[in-house]
Amino acid sequence: MQWITSSHVHLDRVATPWLISRFVDPDAEFVFADDASAIADWPSATPIGFRGVPPISAHDTDGTAFAKALAAYSLTDPALDRMERIVAAGIRHALSLPTPDHETADEALLGAALDKLGLGLGVQLDDPDHLLCARPLYDAVYTVCQIACLDETTREQIPKTAARVDYLRNALRLGSTPAEMWG
């Protein structure tokens, strides 16, 4: 399937294509346009991140494009919900918006990191390469969110040594992956 978004992707328009490729359309093809008028040139493409263009419009008072994609495709993974809060924190960081009371320190930190790393990728790379190179970064954020969703007992037992990698890989395989929990 084809998807279209504005050129010069950043944060929400990187996170949302990551989400779509990973959980909605593994064969997704992304087209980049200078403005929303190009949507007419790609009638079979689903728009992402254009102001006021459903189903996945740009971030606004109704939420991030990432949140709108979660809703549009009925994705109910708690780790993705956590990830959306990080994306929203990154947008607030990028736009110097006030931090809401409910935002955690981890959300603010990871959101700011996505903003800064996305800026660097955006300067270095064109849009298709930006999406490609950002995939492992967003995969890692998703894994961090999956770890945060593990039960308290499992999280308390995470080793502080090199053994934590094997421990967490095993913990995630034993019931904390989306396919096992929600699939």
DAPE-V998687 format. One record per residue. N is the residue number from 1. RES is the residue in three letters. SS is DSSP state (a for helix, b for strand, c for the rest). OMEGA is omega in radians with two decimals (none if undefined). BURIAL is + if it has 16 or more other C-alpha atoms within 10 Angstrom, else -. Layout:
{{N | RES | SS | OMEGA | BURIAL} {N | RES | SS | OMEGA | BURIAL}}
This chain:
{{1 | MET | c | 3.10 | -} {2 | GLN | b | 3.13 | -} {3 | TRP | b | -3.14 | +} {4 | ILE | b | 3.09 | +} {5 | THR | b | 3.11 | +} {6 | SER | b | 3.08 | +} {7 | SER | c | -3.09 | -} {8 | HIS | c | -3.10 | +} {9 | VAL | c | 3.06 | +} {10 | HIS | c | 3.02 | +} {11 | LEU | c | -3.08 | +} {12 | ASP | a | 3.13 | +} {13 | ARG | a | 2.90 | +} {14 | VAL | a | 3.14 | +} {15 | ALA | a | -3.09 | +} {16 | THR | a | 3.02 | +} {17 | PRO | a | 3.06 | +} {18 | TRP | a | -3.14 | +} {19 | LEU | a | -3.12 | +} {20 | ILE | a | -3.13 | +} {21 | SER | a | -3.04 | +} {22 | ARG | a | -2.97 | -} {23 | PHE | a | -3.07 | -} {24 | VAL | a | -3.01 | +} {25 | ASP | c | -3.10 | -} {26 | PRO | c | 3.13 | -} {27 | ASP | c | -3.08 | -} {28 | ALA | c | 3.04 | -} {29 | GLU | b | -3.08 | -} {30 | PHE | b | 3.11 | +} {31 | VAL | b | -3.09 | +} {32 | PHE | b | -3.05 | +} {33 | ALA | b | 3.11 | +} {34 | ASP | c | 3.10 | -} {35 | ASP | c | -3.05 | -} {36 | ALA | a | -3.14 | +} {37 | SER | a | 3.14 | -} {38 | ALA | a | 3.12 | -} {39 | ILE | a | -3.14 | +} {40 | ALA | a | 3.13 | -} {41 | ASP | a | -3.10 | -} {42 | TRP | c | -3.02 | -} {43 | PRO | c | -3.14 | -} {44 | SER | c | -3.11 | -} {45 | ALA | c | 3.08 | +} {46 | THR | b | -3.14 | +} {47 | PRO | b | 3.08 | +} {48 | ILE | b | 2.94 | +} {49 | GLY | c | 3.02 | +} {50 | PHE | c | -3.13 | +} {51 | ARG | c | 3.05 | -} {52 | GLY | c | -3.12 | -} {53 | VAL | c | 3.14 | -} {54 | PRO | c | 0.12 | -} {55 | PRO | c | -3.05 | +} {56 | ILE | b | -3.10 | +} {57 | SER | c | -3.12 | +} {58 | ALA | c | 3.09 | +} {59 | HIS | c | -3.13 | +} {60 | ASP | b | -3.12 | -} {61 | THR | c | 3.09 | -} {62 | ASP | c | 3.08 | -} {63 | GLY | b | -3.13 | -} {64 | THR | c | 3.01 | +} {65 | ALA | a | 3.10 | +} {66 | PHE | a | 3.12 | +} {67 | ALA | a | 3.14 | +} {68 | LYS | a | 3.07 | +} {69 | ALA | a | 3.08 | +} {70 | LEU | a | -3.12 | +} {71 | ALA | a | -3.08 | -} {72 | ALA | a | -3.09 | -} {73 | TYR | c | 3.06 | -} {74 | SER | c | 3.10 | -} {75 | LEU | c | -3.01 | +} {76 | THR | c | -3.14 | -} {77 | ASP | c | 3.13 | +} {78 | PRO | a | 3.11 | +} {79 | ALA | a | 3.07 | +} {80 | LEU | a | 3.07 | +} {81 | ASP | a | 3.08 | +} {82 | ARG | a | -3.13 | +} {83 | MET | a | 3.11 | +} {84 | GLU | a | 3.11 | +} {85 | ARG | a | 3.09 | +} {86 | ILE | a | 3.10 | +} {87 | VAL | a | 3.12 | +} {88 | ALA | a | 3.10 | +} {89 | ALA | a | 3.11 | +} {90 | GLY | a | 3.10 | +} {91 | ILE | a | 3.11 | +} {92 | ARG | a | 3.11 | +} {93 | HIS | a | -3.10 | +} {94 | ALA | a | -3.08 | +} {95 | LEU | c | -3.12 | -} {96 | SER | c | 3.10 | -} {97 | LEU | c | -3.13 | -} {98 | PRO | c | 3.11 | -} {99 | THR | c | 3.10 | -} {100 | PRO | c | -3.11 | -} {101 | ASP | c | -3.07 | -} {102 | HIS | c | -3.13 | -} {103 | GLU | c | 3.14 | -} {104 | THR | c | 3.10 | -} {105 | ALA | a | 3.11 | -} {106 | ASP | a | 3.11 | -} {107 | GLU | a | 3.14 | +} {108 | ALA | a | -3.13 | +} {109 | LEU | a | -3.13 | -} {110 | LEU | a | 3.09 | +} {111 | GLY | a | 3.12 | +} {112 | ALA | a | 3.12 | +} {113 | ALA | a | 3.10 | +} {114 | LEU | a | 3.10 | +} {115 | ASP | a | -3.08 | +} {116 | LYS | a | 3.13 | +} {117 | LEU | a | 3.09 | -} {118 | GLY | a | 3.08 | +} {119 | LEU | a | 3.13 | +} {120 | GLY | a | 3.11 | -} {121 | LEU | a | -3.13 | +} {122 | GLY | a | 3.11 | +} {123 | VAL | a | -3.09 | -} {124 | GLN | a | -2.90 | -} {125 | LEU | c | 2.99 | -} {126 | ASP | c | -3.00 | -} {127 | ASP | a | -3.13 | +} {128 | PRO | a | 3.13 | -} {129 | ASP | a | 3.08 | -} {130 | HIS | a | 3.13 | +} {131 | LEU | a | -3.12 | +} {132 | LEU | a | -3.10 | -} {133 | CYS | a | 3.14 | -} {134 | ALA | a | -3.10 | +} {135 | ARG | a | -3.14 | +} {136 | PRO | a | 3.10 | -} {137 | LEU | a | -3.14 | +} {138 | TYR | a | 3.02 | +} {139 | ASP | a | -3.13 | -} {140 | ALA | a | 3.10 | -} {141 | VAL | a | 3.11 | +} {142 | TYR | a | 3.11 | +} {143 | THR | a | 3.07 | +} {144 | VAL | a | 3.12 | -} {145 | CYS | a | 3.07 | +} {146 | GLN | a | 3.12 | +} {147 | ILE | a | 3.13 | +} {148 | ALA | a | -3.14 | -} {149 | CYS | c | 3.08 | +} {150 | LEU | c | 3.13 | +} {151 | ASP | c | -3.03 | -} {152 | GLU | a | -3.14 | -} {153 | THR | a | 3.13 | -} {154 | THR | a | 3.14 | -} {155 | ARG | a | -3.14 | -} {156 | GLU | a | -3.09 | -} {157 | GLN | c | 3.13 | -} {158 | ILE | c | 3.13 | +} {159 | PRO | c | 3.09 | -} {160 | LYS | c | -3.10 | -} {161 | THR | c | 3.12 | -} {162 | ALA | c | 3.13 | -} {163 | ALA | a | -3.10 | -} {164 | ARG | a | -3.14 | -} {165 | VAL | a | 3.12 | -} {166 | ASP | a | 3.12 | -} {167 | TYR | a | -3.10 | -} {168 | LEU | a | 3.09 | +} {169 | ARG | a | 3.12 | -} {170 | ASN | a | -3.13 | -} {171 | ALA | a | -3.14 | +} {172 | LEU | a | 3.09 | +} {173 | ARG | a | -3.05 | -} {174 | LEU | c | 2.99 | -} {175 | GLY | c | -3.12 | -} {176 | SER | c | 3.07 | +} {177 | THR | c | -3.12 | +} {178 | PRO | a | -3.11 | +} {179 | ALA | a | -3.12 | -} {180 | GLU | a | -3.06 | -} {181 | MET | a | -3.00 | -} {182 | TRP | a | -2.96 | -} {183 | GLY | c | none | -}}
